[in-house]
Amino acid sequence: MPPPRHTWSSTGSSSDVLRRGRFDDVVRRQLDLFAADQAPLLEEAEEADAAWTGAARGESEELYGAYQLVVDEIADRLYDVREGYASSLDELAGDEYRASFNKAALKRFRRYAALLDDDEV
């Protein structure tokens, strides 16, 4: 008989879940909702990026500034999502959640989430 696929701890949670991190599922769902809710802003950022990278030298500085404003707005909104949930947790759990959120957000929205590590968004 093959061994069971999951092992269960005394708390009733799967060892697979423990290896992934206890906040991974909620963070994934939060980022899925963020991508859906913020789709127009994310599209605006893509367009602004294409505009400044394809611009002539004389126009690129102004267009980069416009792009950076959109990036900052996305970072602010990611920060608000993160801190909104983290504020409902105790300090240790909040720190664990923030680390999980930062890792996932950086993986999924790298150019927009870099400021999350600074905590000065």
ZILINKA-V150286 format. One record per run of one state. SS is the DSSP state (2 for helix, 1 for strand, 0 for the rest). FROM is the first residue (numbers start at 0). LEN is the number of residues. If there is no record, write none. Layout:
ss-><SS SS>
from-><FROM FROM>
len-><LEN LEN>
This chain:
ss-><0 1 0 1 2 0 2 0 2 0 2 0 2 0 2 0>
from-><0 7 8 13 14 20 23 37 38 53 56 86 90 108 109 118>
len-><7 1 5 1 6 3 14 1 15 3 30 4 18 1 9 3>
